[in-house]
């Protein structure tokens, strides 16, 4: 259906009480990137709220491919899973779920300069909310975004002061030709683009480390880049008013990435 035909009741439980989980995907040259990974991550998020994805991966893939065919060009896709059942201020007993798939033409505007900020809002500790729980109602993400202003993204620290990630990006630093990124134990989302970048660096012999990263290392880095589904690798020009970075290595990696992902078979299952 068209966007104008969509209707969501004001009595929708996930609208009134939260609980919607989601994934964001895109296509490259008419093919959905990492559809299976996104489906599996959606399953994981759904499991945290006591739900299951109501369709199989094959059915999911068919829907996404149909969207690519109908729009006739590369697309951006937002998938929402809404819990259904006895859900109110006094009870949470999901009995089923509804899947909403919204596709639109991918519109990536040119970016002249990428600036990031450091958020004063800390990531919720994974002992309280799992880092791989992708929900529209995450308060830490919402509050951090409120301070974004004109920045591309805001980077968040963990409960122990470790560098974690942005509100929709994973973060990498480059120091002395070595690529470094916070490990999963730092309390971050296991980003799919992040995963591909790590694999790419290992395959091409580029030194890479996954470990805890201190904030001081971010300021001392030679380069910084972000990763996310829509744009792949995004070199960072500066931390708002504090530190400017080179971007040459990040731009080289970005070009390599566009070629690399196309040859990795598991990205197109």
C-alpha positions as CSV (number, residue, x, y, z in Angstrom):
1,X,0.0,0.0,0.0
2,X,1.0,3.6,-0.3
3,X,2.2,5.6,2.7
4,X,-1.0,7.7,2.7
5,X,-3.1,4.6,3.0
6,X,-1.4,3.3,6.2
7,X,-3.4,3.5,9.4
8,X,-2.2,3.0,13.0
9,X,-4.8,3.0,15.8
10,X,-4.3,5.3,18.8
11,X,-5.2,2.1,20.8
12,X,-2.1,0.3,19.3
13,X,-0.4,-1.2,22.4
14,X,3.1,-0.6,21.1
15,X,2.2,3.1,20.5
16,X,0.8,3.6,24.0
17,X,3.3,1.5,26.0
18,X,6.3,0.8,23.8
19,X,7.9,-2.4,22.8
20,X,8.4,-1.9,19.0
21,X,11.6,-3.4,17.7
22,X,13.1,-2.6,14.3
23,X,15.8,-3.1,11.7
24,X,17.0,-0.8,8.9
25,X,18.1,-2.3,5.6
26,X,19.1,-1.1,2.1
27,X,19.7,-2.5,-1.3
28,X,22.9,-2.2,-3.5
29,X,22.3,-2.4,-7.2
30,X,19.0,-4.0,-6.7
31,X,20.1,-6.6,-4.1
32,X,19.3,-6.5,-0.4
33,X,22.4,-6.3,1.6
34,X,22.7,-8.7,4.5
35,X,19.0,-9.5,4.7
36,X,19.6,-12.8,6.6
37,X,21.7,-11.0,9.2
38,X,19.1,-8.3,9.7
39,X,16.3,-11.0,10.0
40,X,18.3,-12.9,12.6
41,X,19.0,-9.7,14.6
42,X,15.3,-8.8,14.4
43,X,14.5,-12.3,15.8
44,X,16.9,-11.6,18.7
45,X,15.3,-8.3,19.5
46,X,11.8,-9.8,19.3
47,X,12.8,-12.6,21.7
48,X,13.7,-10.0,24.4
49,X,10.0,-8.9,24.4
50,X,8.6,-12.3,24.2
51,X,7.7,-12.3,20.5
52,X,8.6,-14.1,17.4
53,X,9.0,-12.8,13.8
54,X,5.7,-13.9,12.3
55,X,7.1,-14.9,8.9
56,X,10.0,-17.0,7.7
57,X,13.2,-15.6,6.3
58,X,12.2,-16.7,2.8
59,X,8.9,-14.8,3.1
60,X,10.8,-11.8,4.5
61,X,13.2,-11.9,1.6
62,X,10.4,-12.1,-1.0
63,X,8.8,-9.0,0.5
64,X,12.0,-7.0,0.4
65,X,12.8,-8.1,-3.2
66,X,9.2,-7.2,-4.2
67,X,9.8,-3.7,-2.8
68,X,13.0,-3.3,-4.8
69,X,11.2,-4.4,-8.0
70,X,8.3,-2.1,-7.5
71,X,10.4,1.0,-6.8
72,X,12.8,0.2,-9.6
73,X,15.9,1.6,-7.9
74,X,18.0,1.2,-4.7
75,X,15.8,1.5,-1.6
76,X,16.0,2.1,2.1
77,X,13.8,-0.2,4.3
78,X,12.5,0.1,7.8
79,X,11.1,-3.0,9.4
80,X,9.0,-2.7,12.6
81,X,7.7,-5.6,14.7
82,X,4.8,-4.7,17.0
83,X,3.8,-7.0,19.9
84,X,0.1,-7.9,20.1
85,X,-1.8,-9.3,23.0
86,X,-2.8,-8.2,26.5
87,X,-0.6,-5.1,26.8
88,X,-1.5,-2.2,29.1
89,X,-0.1,-0.2,31.9
90,X,-0.8,-3.2,34.2
91,X,0.0,-6.2,32.1
92,X,2.4,-7.3,29.4
93,X,1.4,-10.7,27.9
94,X,2.2,-10.7,24.1
95,X,0.3,-13.3,22.2
96,X,1.5,-12.6,18.7
97,X,3.2,-9.9,16.6
98,X,2.7,-7.8,13.5
99,X,5.4,-6.9,11.0
100,X,5.4,-3.6,9.1
101,X,7.8,-3.2,6.2
102,X,8.2,0.4,4.9
103,X,10.3,0.9,1.8
104,X,11.3,4.2,0.1
105,X,13.8,5.3,-2.6
106,X,17.3,5.5,-1.1
107,X,18.2,9.2,-1.0
108,X,21.8,9.8,0.1
109,X,22.6,13.5,-0.1
110,X,26.2,14.6,-0.5
111,X,28.0,15.4,2.8
112,X,30.6,18.1,2.7
113,X,31.8,17.7,6.3
114,X,31.2,15.1,9.0
115,X,31.2,16.4,12.6
116,X,30.4,14.3,15.6
117,X,29.8,15.2,19.3
118,X,30.4,13.4,22.5
119,X,27.1,12.8,24.3
120,X,26.7,13.5,28.0
121,X,24.2,10.7,28.1
122,X,25.7,7.3,28.9
123,X,24.7,4.1,27.2
124,X,22.4,2.0,29.4
125,X,24.6,-0.8,30.9
126,X,24.0,-4.2,29.2
127,X,23.2,-5.7,32.6
128,X,20.0,-3.5,32.5
129,X,19.2,-3.5,28.8
130,X,21.0,-5.8,26.2
131,X,23.1,-3.7,23.8
132,X,21.7,-5.8,20.9
133,X,18.1,-4.9,21.7
134,X,17.0,-2.6,18.8
135,X,13.9,-0.9,20.1
136,X,12.4,2.5,19.1
137,X,11.9,3.2,22.8
138,X,15.5,3.2,24.0
139,X,15.7,6.2,26.3
140,X,19.5,6.5,26.1
141,X,19.5,6.8,22.3
142,X,16.6,9.3,22.4
143,X,18.2,11.5,25.0
144,X,21.6,11.4,23.2
145,X,20.0,12.4,19.9
146,X,18.4,15.4,21.5
147,X,21.8,17.0,21.8
148,X,22.9,16.2,18.2
149,X,22.1,19.5,16.6
150,X,23.9,19.8,13.2
151,X,26.3,17.0,14.0
152,X,26.2,13.8,11.9
153,X,25.9,11.7,15.1
154,X,26.7,11.8,18.8
155,X,29.1,9.2,20.3
156,X,28.1,7.6,23.6
157,X,30.3,6.4,26.5
158,X,29.5,3.4,28.6
159,X,28.9,3.2,32.4
160,X,32.7,2.9,33.0
161,X,33.6,5.7,30.6
162,X,34.6,3.5,27.7
163,X,33.9,4.6,24.2
164,X,30.8,2.7,22.8
165,X,29.1,3.8,19.6
166,X,26.9,6.5,18.1
167,X,23.1,6.6,18.2
168,X,22.9,4.9,14.8
169,X,26.6,4.2,14.0
170,X,29.5,2.1,15.1
171,X,32.8,3.9,15.6
172,X,36.4,3.1,14.5
173,X,39.6,4.9,15.2
174,X,42.9,4.7,13.3
175,X,46.2,5.1,15.1
176,X,49.6,4.5,13.5
177,X,48.0,2.6,10.6
178,X,46.1,0.3,12.9
179,X,42.3,0.2,13.0
180,X,40.7,-0.1,16.4
181,X,37.0,-0.5,17.4
182,X,35.2,-1.1,20.7
183,X,34.6,-4.8,21.3
184,X,31.1,-6.2,21.9
185,X,31.9,-6.4,25.6
186,X,32.0,-2.6,25.6
187,X,28.2,-2.7,25.4
188,X,27.6,-2.0,21.7
189,X,25.3,-3.2,19.0
190,X,26.9,-5.9,16.7
191,X,26.6,-3.8,13.6
192,X,26.4,-5.6,10.3
193,X,28.4,-3.0,8.5
194,X,30.9,-3.1,11.4
195,X,31.2,-6.9,10.9
196,X,31.9,-6.5,7.2
197,X,34.6,-3.9,7.9
198,X,36.3,-6.1,10.4
199,X,36.3,-9.0,8.0
200,X,37.5,-6.8,5.2
201,X,40.5,-5.5,7.2
202,X,41.5,-9.1,8.2
203,X,41.2,-10.3,4.5
204,X,43.3,-7.4,3.2
205,X,45.9,-7.6,5.9
206,X,45.0,-4.3,7.6
207,X,45.9,-4.5,11.3
208,X,42.7,-4.3,13.4
209,X,41.8,-4.7,17.0
210,X,38.5,-5.1,18.9
211,X,38.9,-4.0,22.5
212,X,37.9,-1.5,25.0
213,X,38.7,2.0,23.8
214,X,39.2,5.0,26.1
215,X,37.9,8.4,25.3
216,X,41.4,9.8,25.3
217,X,42.2,7.5,22.4
218,X,39.5,9.0,20.4
219,X,41.1,12.5,20.7
220,X,44.6,11.1,20.1
221,X,43.6,9.1,16.9
222,X,44.9,10.0,13.5
223,X,41.5,9.3,11.9
224,X,38.0,8.3,13.0
225,X,35.3,6.8,10.9
226,X,31.7,5.6,11.5
227,X,29.8,2.7,9.9
228,X,26.2,2.2,9.4
229,X,23.8,0.5,6.9
230,X,22.8,3.4,4.7
231,X,26.3,4.8,3.9
232,X,28.8,2.1,4.8
233,X,32.0,3.8,5.9
234,X,31.8,7.5,6.9
235,X,35.1,9.3,7.6
236,X,34.9,11.9,10.4
237,X,36.3,15.4,9.9
238,X,36.1,16.6,13.4
239,X,34.8,16.3,16.9
240,X,32.7,19.4,17.4
241,X,35.1,22.3,18.1
242,X,37.8,20.1,19.7
243,X,39.7,18.0,17.2
244,X,40.1,17.8,13.5
245,X,41.1,14.6,11.7
246,X,42.6,13.4,8.5
247,X,40.2,11.4,6.3
248,X,42.5,9.9,3.6
249,X,42.7,6.4,5.0
250,X,39.0,6.3,5.8
251,X,38.1,7.3,2.3
252,X,40.4,4.5,0.9
253,X,38.6,2.0,3.2
254,X,35.2,3.3,2.0
255,X,36.1,2.7,-1.6
256,X,37.4,-0.8,-0.8
257,X,34.3,-1.5,1.2
258,X,32.0,-0.8,-1.7
259,X,33.9,-3.5,-3.7
260,X,34.4,-5.9,-0.9
261,X,30.7,-6.4,0.2
262,X,29.7,-7.3,-3.3
263,X,32.0,-10.3,-3.4
264,X,31.1,-11.7,0.1
265,X,28.5,-14.4,-0.7
266,X,26.9,-14.4,2.8
267,X,25.9,-10.8,2.4
268,X,23.4,-11.8,-0.4
269,X,21.8,-15.0,1.0
